[in-house]
């Protein structure tokens, strides 16, 4: 009997040790699963918002920021960036709000003179925000900058780094921050430690957005006739390889769609309709010139789990838009309501 009690104590102790050392998987928040739909909002109305779509139940929840915080977002959402447990809503109306990704409760905002904020990177306990700056009399932006905030939950702007005109997308590559600067068609390389521009790299096309694929960093750019995808050297930050795709009148707005197999979906505004074109990074060719067509296409996203393409449709800015879901064969699955100008999608 004593041996049995002793064995039970050892087993109980072993279970305690196991429970104390094994990782505990906490339940995910309501908005850390499913699909987040980024609705930019209409100019003047400043009614940008985030919707949540549960693919399992088919339920669409509208205005999750307003529901969580008891007030509208009140801005035009240019971008949403997620770093660790926080999501950063960047508005081109000079506003950045920080929310918990799990429940979208606001934890802070950026205070200071943001004018036309575009994107954001969080690193080393600081926020770096690209901003076009004010327009001059010729509608140029000669005083663009990167705003710096000490603190991942927002606060006051502590520095403004002068940068090439119209900084757009931002990314971390190693211990440097890359900024896609549209006006002069170049990439600016920032040192986040001393908050300075170390170098610039010229690229073909107007640069917009950085993305990762197969452990490599890429830059998406375009002009009136082509889409350019530059693979970047991680040390020199130069374009070590460029794929040029003959896609005319391509647009970049929000998140374009990238698959795990290296296919890119982009929108081409053509004379009679809008066309989703499929590109292949592995072959450097246009794999499908007309994957799907329609009107008023504004944003794209791809759900790898279901191999479903999401297309944001702005309805000619005559009220709310909608979201089309298209399967891998280019066939429409369904269409659901969205807010004003659905421009991008996030898949937690």
C-alpha positions as CSV (number, residue, x, y, z in Angstrom):
1,X,0.0,0.0,0.0
2,X,2.9,2.4,0.9
3,X,4.5,1.6,-2.5
4,X,1.2,2.4,-4.3
5,X,1.0,5.8,-2.4
6,X,4.6,6.6,-3.2
7,X,4.1,5.8,-6.9
8,X,1.0,8.0,-7.1
9,X,3.0,10.9,-5.5
10,X,5.7,10.5,-8.2
11,X,3.2,10.4,-10.9
12,X,1.4,13.5,-9.6
13,X,4.8,15.3,-9.3
14,X,5.6,14.3,-12.9
15,X,2.3,15.6,-14.1
16,X,2.9,18.9,-12.3
17,X,6.4,19.2,-13.9
18,X,5.0,18.3,-17.3
19,X,2.2,20.9,-17.0
20,X,4.7,23.5,-15.9
21,X,7.2,23.0,-18.8
22,X,5.0,22.2,-21.8
23,X,3.7,25.1,-23.8
24,X,0.2,26.1,-23.1
25,X,-1.9,26.8,-26.1
26,X,-4.3,29.7,-25.2
27,X,-7.6,30.1,-27.0
28,X,-7.4,32.5,-29.9
29,X,-9.4,35.7,-30.0
30,X,-12.5,36.2,-32.0
31,X,-10.7,38.1,-34.7
32,X,-7.5,36.0,-34.9
33,X,-9.3,33.5,-37.1
34,X,-11.4,33.9,-40.3
35,X,-10.9,36.8,-42.7
36,X,-10.6,40.5,-42.0
37,X,-12.0,42.7,-44.8
38,X,-10.3,46.2,-44.9
39,X,-12.9,48.8,-46.1
40,X,-11.0,51.9,-47.0
41,X,-14.0,54.3,-46.7
42,X,-15.2,57.1,-49.0
43,X,-13.4,60.4,-49.4
44,X,-15.1,63.1,-47.3
45,X,-17.1,60.6,-45.3
46,X,-14.0,59.1,-43.6
47,X,-16.0,55.9,-42.9
48,X,-13.3,53.3,-43.2
49,X,-14.0,50.1,-41.2
50,X,-13.0,46.5,-40.7
51,X,-15.4,43.6,-41.3
52,X,-14.9,40.0,-40.1
53,X,-15.9,36.9,-42.1
54,X,-16.2,33.5,-40.5
55,X,-15.6,31.0,-43.3
56,X,-16.9,28.1,-41.2
57,X,-20.2,29.6,-40.3
58,X,-20.5,32.0,-43.3
59,X,-21.3,34.8,-40.9
60,X,-20.2,38.4,-41.7
61,X,-19.7,40.8,-38.8
62,X,-19.7,44.5,-39.8
63,X,-17.8,47.4,-38.2
64,X,-15.8,45.5,-35.6
65,X,-13.7,48.5,-34.6
66,X,-16.8,50.5,-33.8
67,X,-18.4,47.6,-31.9
68,X,-15.3,47.1,-29.8
69,X,-14.7,50.7,-29.0
70,X,-18.1,52.3,-29.0
71,X,-17.1,54.9,-31.7
72,X,-16.4,54.9,-35.4
73,X,-12.9,54.7,-36.7
74,X,-13.4,58.0,-38.5
75,X,-10.7,57.8,-41.2
76,X,-9.8,56.4,-44.6
77,X,-7.9,53.2,-43.9
78,X,-4.9,53.0,-46.2
79,X,-3.2,49.9,-44.7
80,X,-3.5,47.5,-41.8
81,X,-0.2,46.0,-40.4
82,X,0.0,43.3,-37.8
83,X,3.0,43.0,-35.5
84,X,2.8,40.4,-32.6
85,X,-0.4,41.0,-30.6
86,X,-1.3,44.4,-32.1
87,X,-2.9,45.5,-35.3
88,X,-2.1,49.0,-36.7
89,X,-4.8,50.8,-38.7
90,X,-3.1,53.4,-40.8
91,X,-5.3,56.0,-42.4
92,X,-4.3,58.3,-45.2
93,X,-6.2,61.0,-43.3
94,X,-3.3,61.3,-40.9
95,X,-4.3,58.8,-38.3
96,X,-2.9,55.6,-36.8
97,X,-4.8,53.6,-34.3
98,X,-3.5,50.6,-32.4
99,X,-5.8,47.7,-31.4
100,X,-5.4,44.3,-29.9
101,X,-5.6,41.8,-32.7
102,X,-7.7,39.4,-30.5
103,X,-10.6,41.7,-29.8
104,X,-9.9,45.0,-31.7
105,X,-10.0,47.0,-28.5
106,X,-8.0,50.2,-28.9
107,X,-4.8,50.4,-26.8
108,X,-3.6,53.7,-28.2
109,X,-3.0,56.1,-31.1
110,X,-0.3,58.2,-32.6
111,X,-0.3,61.8,-31.5
112,X,1.2,64.5,-33.7
113,X,1.3,65.9,-37.2
114,X,0.6,63.0,-39.5
115,X,-0.8,64.3,-42.8
116,X,-1.1,61.5,-45.3
117,X,0.1,58.3,-43.5
118,X,0.6,55.3,-45.7
119,X,2.2,52.3,-44.0
120,X,4.0,51.3,-40.8
121,X,6.7,49.1,-39.3
122,X,7.1,48.2,-35.6
123,X,10.6,47.3,-34.5
124,X,13.0,47.8,-31.5
125,X,10.1,49.2,-29.4
126,X,9.4,52.0,-31.9
127,X,6.9,52.7,-34.7
128,X,8.1,54.0,-38.1
129,X,5.3,55.5,-40.2
130,X,5.6,56.5,-43.9
131,X,3.8,59.8,-44.7
132,X,3.6,61.7,-48.0
133,X,3.5,65.1,-46.2
134,X,1.7,68.1,-47.4
135,X,0.8,68.9,-51.1
136,X,2.4,71.9,-52.7
137,X,0.7,74.2,-55.3
138,X,1.5,71.6,-58.0
139,X,0.1,68.7,-56.1
140,X,3.6,67.3,-55.4
141,X,4.8,66.1,-52.0
142,X,8.3,67.6,-51.5
143,X,8.3,67.3,-47.7
144,X,7.6,63.6,-47.2
145,X,8.9,62.0,-44.0
146,X,9.0,58.9,-41.8
147,X,7.4,59.6,-38.4
148,X,9.0,57.9,-35.4
149,X,7.1,57.0,-32.2
150,X,8.8,55.6,-29.1
151,X,6.4,52.9,-28.0
152,X,4.5,50.2,-29.7
153,X,1.2,51.4,-28.3
154,X,1.4,54.8,-29.8
155,X,2.1,58.2,-28.3
156,X,3.8,61.4,-29.5
157,X,6.0,61.6,-32.6
158,X,9.6,62.0,-31.5
159,X,11.3,62.4,-34.8
160,X,10.5,63.0,-38.5
161,X,13.1,61.6,-40.9
162,X,13.1,63.4,-44.3
163,X,12.8,61.0,-47.2
164,X,12.3,60.8,-50.9
165,X,8.8,61.9,-52.1
166,X,5.7,59.7,-51.5
167,X,6.9,56.9,-49.3
168,X,4.5,54.0,-49.6
169,X,5.1,50.4,-48.4
170,X,7.6,49.5,-45.6
171,X,9.3,46.3,-44.6
172,X,11.9,44.9,-42.3
173,X,14.9,43.2,-43.9
174,X,17.5,42.1,-41.4
175,X,18.2,45.0,-39.1
176,X,17.1,47.6,-41.6
177,X,13.8,49.2,-42.7
178,X,13.0,49.4,-46.4
179,X,10.7,52.1,-47.7
180,X,9.2,52.1,-51.3
181,X,9.4,55.7,-52.5
182,X,7.1,56.3,-55.5
183,X,8.1,59.7,-56.9
184,X,11.7,58.9,-57.7
185,X,11.2,55.2,-58.1
186,X,13.6,54.0,-55.4
187,X,14.0,52.1,-52.2
188,X,15.2,54.0,-49.1
189,X,17.1,52.0,-46.5
190,X,16.7,53.2,-42.9
191,X,18.8,52.4,-39.9
192,X,16.2,52.2,-37.1
193,X,18.8,52.6,-34.3
194,X,20.0,56.0,-35.3
195,X,16.9,56.9,-37.3
196,X,18.6,57.9,-40.5
197,X,18.5,57.1,-44.3
198,X,21.7,55.1,-45.1
199,X,21.3,54.6,-48.8
200,X,18.8,54.6,-51.7
201,X,18.4,52.0,-54.5
202,X,16.8,52.8,-57.9
203,X,14.3,50.3,-59.3
204,X,12.2,49.9,-62.4
205,X,8.6,51.0,-62.1
206,X,6.8,52.8,-59.4
207,X,7.4,50.8,-56.2
208,X,4.6,50.0,-53.8
209,X,4.8,47.0,-51.6
210,X,7.3,44.5,-50.2
211,X,6.5,40.8,-49.6
212,X,8.2,37.6,-48.7
213,X,8.2,34.4,-50.7
214,X,10.3,31.2,-50.3
215,X,12.6,33.0,-47.7
216,X,13.3,35.8,-50.2
217,X,12.3,39.4,-50.1
218,X,10.5,41.0,-53.0
219,X,9.3,44.4,-54.1
220,X,6.2,44.9,-56.3
221,X,6.3,47.9,-58.8
222,X,4.5,48.9,-62.0
223,X,4.1,51.4,-64.8
224,X,1.5,51.8,-67.5
225,X,2.7,48.8,-69.4
226,X,4.2,46.4,-67.0
227,X,4.3,44.8,-63.5
228,X,7.8,44.5,-62.0
229,X,8.7,42.0,-59.3
230,X,12.2,42.7,-57.9
231,X,14.0,40.1,-55.7
232,X,16.1,42.0,-53.3
233,X,19.6,41.1,-52.1
234,X,19.4,40.9,-48.3
235,X,22.8,42.7,-47.8
236,X,23.0,45.3,-50.6
237,X,19.2,45.7,-50.9
238,X,19.7,46.0,-54.7
239,X,17.4,44.2,-57.1
240,X,19.3,41.0,-57.8
241,X,16.6,39.7,-60.2
242,X,13.6,41.3,-61.8
243,X,10.6,39.7,-63.4
244,X,8.8,41.9,-65.9
245,X,5.3,41.0,-66.7
246,X,3.4,42.6,-69.6
247,X,0.3,43.7,-67.8
248,X,-1.0,47.1,-68.8
249,X,-3.0,49.5,-66.5
250,X,-2.4,47.4,-63.4
251,X,-3.4,48.9,-60.1
252,X,-2.1,48.5,-56.7
253,X,-4.5,49.2,-53.9
254,X,-4.2,47.4,-50.6
255,X,-3.0,43.8,-50.6
256,X,-2.5,42.0,-53.9
257,X,-2.9,38.2,-53.7
258,X,0.1,35.9,-53.3
259,X,-0.2,32.1,-53.1
260,X,2.2,29.6,-51.4
261,X,3.1,28.3,-54.8
262,X,4.4,31.7,-56.0
263,X,1.4,32.9,-58.0
264,X,0.5,36.6,-57.9
265,X,-3.0,37.9,-58.7
266,X,-3.1,41.5,-59.9
267,X,-5.9,43.8,-61.2
268,X,-5.7,45.3,-64.7
269,X,-8.1,48.1,-65.5
270,X,-9.1,47.5,-69.2
271,X,-11.4,49.5,-71.5
272,X,-14.6,47.6,-70.9
273,X,-14.0,45.8,-67.7
274,X,-11.5,44.9,-64.9
275,X,-9.5,41.7,-65.2
276,X,-7.7,39.7,-62.6
277,X,-4.4,38.4,-64.1
278,X,-2.4,35.5,-62.7
279,X,1.4,35.8,-62.7
280,X,4.0,33.1,-61.9
281,X,7.1,33.9,-59.9
282,X,8.6,30.5,-60.7
283,X,8.5,31.0,-64.4
284,X,8.4,34.8,-64.6
285,X,5.5,34.7,-67.1
286,X,1.8,35.6,-67.2
287,X,0.1,32.2,-66.5
288,X,-3.5,33.4,-67.0
289,X,-4.4,36.7,-68.7
290,X,-8.0,36.5,-67.8
291,X,-8.4,34.6,-64.6
292,X,-11.6,36.5,-63.7
293,X,-13.2,39.6,-65.0
294,X,-15.9,42.1,-63.9
295,X,-16.2,45.7,-62.9
296,X,-15.0,48.1,-60.1
297,X,-12.4,45.7,-58.8
298,X,-10.4,47.4,-56.0
299,X,-8.5,44.9,-53.8
300,X,-7.4,41.3,-53.7
301,X,-6.6,38.6,-51.1
302,X,-6.0,34.9,-51.3
303,X,-6.9,32.3,-48.6
304,X,-4.4,29.5,-49.0
305,X,-6.4,27.1,-46.7
306,X,-9.4,27.1,-49.1
307,X,-7.6,28.2,-52.3
308,X,-10.1,31.0,-52.6
309,X,-9.5,34.4,-54.2
310,X,-11.2,37.4,-52.5
311,X,-12.0,40.4,-54.8
312,X,-13.1,43.7,-53.3
313,X,-15.6,45.6,-55.5
314,X,-16.3,49.3,-54.9
315,X,-19.7,49.6,-56.7
316,X,-18.6,52.8,-58.4
317,X,-18.4,54.5,-55.0
318,X,-22.2,54.7,-55.1
319,X,-22.7,53.3,-51.6
320,X,-21.2,50.2,-50.1
321,X,-19.2,47.7,-52.0
322,X,-19.1,43.9,-52.0
323,X,-16.7,41.0,-51.8
324,X,-16.6,38.3,-54.5
325,X,-15.2,34.8,-53.7
326,X,-13.7,32.9,-56.6
327,X,-12.4,29.3,-56.6
328,X,-9.2,28.0,-58.1
329,X,-10.9,27.4,-61.4
330,X,-11.9,31.0,-61.7
331,X,-15.5,30.4,-60.9
332,X,-17.6,32.6,-58.7
333,X,-18.5,31.0,-55.4
334,X,-20.6,33.8,-53.9
335,X,-20.8,37.5,-53.3
336,X,-21.3,39.2,-50.0
337,X,-21.8,42.8,-48.7
338,X,-18.9,44.9,-47.6
339,X,-18.3,48.5,-46.6
340,X,-17.1,51.5,-48.6
341,X,-14.2,50.6,-50.9
342,X,-13.1,47.1,-49.8
343,X,-9.4,47.3,-50.7
344,X,-7.6,44.4,-48.9
345,X,-7.9,41.3,-46.8
346,X,-6.0,39.8,-43.9
347,X,-5.9,36.1,-43.1
348,X,-4.8,35.6,-39.5
